[in-house]
Structure formats: structure tokens, C-alpha cells
Amino acid sequence: MSDPTGKYSITMPRDIAEAARARSGPSGLSAYVAAAVARQIERDNVDELIQVAEAEHGPITDEEVQALRDQLHQARRQQTQGGANAA
């Protein structure tokens, strides 16, 4: 990381801390926790975007979500088949 870092003291349940430490590998607990916090910030940002979009355009229906999931699955199948055909 090229960004400056700071040292922080946090409190979390011991079982979560130990599970994180066990999974953190050679990069260490600090890097593991930083990556987890970064992912949560991304999720929070997406949630905020969804709230703004829904306030402007109305809520997203289950049918719309399913249609987009279907499109995503179809695109993945096409990618997989395209990659297999290229080999």
C-alpha cells in the first residue's frame, strides 16, 4: 500500500478476532481487517447509490432483480462457452 497508514486500537469479539487471525495468512491481521473494512465501505456506498436511485425512480421489483440475474447468468454461460471454444 502506498497510502499512509495509522495505528488504531479496535475492540471486537474474541472469536471473530481469532478466526480473522487464523485466516489472515502471511499478510497479517491488519491487512485482513483493512480489506474487510474496505469491502464494507464499498457495500455501504452501493447501498447509498441504491437508495438514491430508488428515491428517484422507485423501488426495484423482485422481477427486475430476477431478470438482471438471468442476464448475468446468461452472459457467464456465454463467456464460459466462448472460452472453451477458443481453446
C-alpha positions, 0 to 999 in steps of 0.5 A, a space after each residue: 500500500 502506498 497510502 499512509 497508514 495509522 495505528 488504531 486500537 479496535 475492540 471486537 469479539 474474541 472469536 471473530 478476532 481469532 478466526 480473522 487471525 487464523 485466516 489472515 495468512 502471511 499478510 497479517 491481521 491488519 491487512 485482513 481487517 483493512 480489506 474487510 473494512 474496505 469491502 464494507 465501505 464499498 457495500 455501504 456506498 452501493 447501498 447509498 447509490 441504491 437508495 438514491 436511485 430508488 428515491 428517484 425512480 422507485 423501488 426495484 421489483 423482485 422481477 427486475 432483480 430476477 431478470 438482471 440475474 438471468 442476464 448475468 447468468 446468461 452472459 457467464 454461460 456465454 463467456 464460459 462457452 466462448 472460452 472453451 471454444 477458443 481453446 
